[in-house]
Amino acid sequence: MQMINEKTFDLAEAAEYLKVHPETVRELVVAGELPAAQVGRSYVMMGSDLTDYLRRQVRAQTQARQAKAEGVKLMEEAAQRPTRARRRRNRPIPTVSEPPSPVG
């Protein structure tokens, strides 16, 4: 049997590694977004799982920023395009007749 000698992290160490509050790490674990094992009353995470989580976040957030930048770019291009002049119908202006004068 081969021994895996990988660093493990508790909540506080994982929080320090991810640069977040320990409660945030606990919430990620409870939500199932961050793999962890509960040993006794403590959660233990493997270093590679923390790194994988961080890589997924970097990819997702980078893609979101790129999509937003692309949207901004398209909006700027659209704003610079000349707009078509609208054709207005040449309708005659209606004439208003004088109201009848009151008899009295």
C-alpha contacts under 8 A as a table, 3 or more apart, distances in Angstrom:
res1	aa1	res2	aa2	distance
6	E	46	M	6.96
6	E	47	G	6.85
6	E	48	S	7.96
7	K	46	M	6.29
7	K	47	G	5.59
8	T	44	V	6.48
8	T	45	M	5.54
8	T	46	M	4.57
8	T	47	G	5.66
9	F	12	A	7.74
9	F	13	E	5.34
9	F	14	A	5.45
9	F	44	V	5.61
9	F	45	M	5.08
9	F	46	M	6.22
9	F	47	G	6.71
10	D	13	E	5.32
10	D	14	A	5.96
10	D	42	S	7.16
10	D	43	Y	5.91
10	D	44	V	4.86
10	D	45	M	6.34
11	L	14	A	5.13
11	L	15	A	6.00
11	L	22	P	5.67
11	L	25	V	6.42
11	L	26	R	6.80
11	L	42	S	7.75
11	L	43	Y	6.37
11	L	44	V	7.08
11	L	45	M	7.93
12	A	15	A	5.07
12	A	16	E	6.23
12	A	21	H	8.00
12	A	22	P	5.37
13	E	16	E	5.04
13	E	17	Y	6.14
14	A	17	Y	4.95
14	A	18	L	6.06
14	A	22	P	7.55
14	A	25	V	7.11
14	A	45	M	7.45
14	A	50	L	7.36
15	A	18	L	5.13
15	A	19	K	5.59
15	A	20	V	5.00
15	A	21	H	5.58
15	A	22	P	4.95
15	A	24	T	7.67
15	A	25	V	6.00
16	E	19	K	4.83
16	E	20	V	6.46
16	E	21	H	7.68
16	E	22	P	7.93
17	Y	20	V	7.98
18	L	50	L	7.71
18	L	54	L	7.49
20	V	24	T	6.49
20	V	25	V	7.29
21	H	24	T	5.29
21	H	25	V	6.80
22	P	25	V	5.11
22	P	26	R	6.31
23	E	26	R	4.96
23	E	27	E	6.15
24	T	27	E	5.08
24	T	28	L	6.25
25	V	28	L	5.06
25	V	29	V	6.22
25	V	34	L	7.84
26	R	29	V	5.07
26	R	30	V	6.13
27	E	30	V	5.12
27	E	31	A	6.01
28	L	31	A	5.12
28	L	32	G	6.19
28	L	33	E	5.18
28	L	34	L	5.44
29	V	32	G	5.09
29	V	33	E	5.97
29	V	34	L	4.82
29	V	35	P	6.25
29	V	36	A	6.32
30	V	33	E	7.73
31	A	34	L	7.71
32	G	35	P	6.47
33	E	53	Y	7.98
34	L	49	D	7.35
34	L	50	L	7.34
34	L	53	Y	6.66
35	P	45	M	6.66
35	P	49	D	6.51
36	A	43	Y	6.04
36	A	44	V	5.49
36	A	45	M	4.68
36	A	46	M	7.42
37	A	43	Y	5.48
37	A	44	V	5.28
37	A	45	M	6.57
38	Q	41	R	6.50
38	Q	42	S	5.53
38	Q	43	Y	4.34
38	Q	44	V	6.24
39	V	42	S	5.38
39	V	43	Y	5.98
39	V	44	V	6.80
45	M	49	D	6.89
45	M	50	L	7.20
46	M	49	D	5.34
46	M	50	L	6.62
47	G	50	L	5.19
47	G	51	T	6.29
48	S	51	T	5.02
48	S	52	D	6.05
49	D	52	D	5.01
49	D	53	Y	6.10
50	L	53	Y	5.12
50	L	54	L	6.17
51	T	54	L	5.05
51	T	55	R	6.13
52	D	55	R	5.07
52	D	56	R	6.22
53	Y	56	R	5.19
53	Y	57	Q	6.29
54	L	57	Q	5.10
54	L	58	V	6.19
55	R	58	V	5.04
55	R	59	R	6.19
56	R	59	R	5.18
56	R	60	A	6.09
57	Q	60	A	5.17
57	Q	61	Q	5.95
58	V	61	Q	5.34
58	V	62	T	5.91
59	R	62	T	5.17
59	R	63	Q	6.12
60	A	63	Q	5.23
60	A	64	A	6.22
61	Q	64	A	4.99
61	Q	65	R	6.19
62	T	65	R	5.13
62	T	66	Q	6.15
63	Q	66	Q	5.04
63	Q	67	A	6.09
64	A	67	A	5.14
64	A	68	K	6.16
65	R	68	K	5.06
65	R	69	A	6.06
66	Q	69	A	5.02
66	Q	70	E	6.07
67	A	70	E	5.04
67	A	71	G	6.17
68	K	71	G	5.03
68	K	72	V	6.21
69	A	72	V	5.05
69	A	73	K	6.08
70	E	73	K	4.97
70	E	74	L	6.17
71	G	74	L	5.12
71	G	75	M	6.19
72	V	75	M	5.06
72	V	76	E	6.16
73	K	76	E	5.12
73	K	77	E	6.19
74	L	77	E	5.07
74	L	78	A	6.10
75	M	78	A	5.04
75	M	79	A	6.16
76	E	79	A	5.06
76	E	80	Q	6.35
77	E	80	Q	5.19
77	E	81	R	6.45
78	A	81	R	5.31
79	A	82	P	7.93
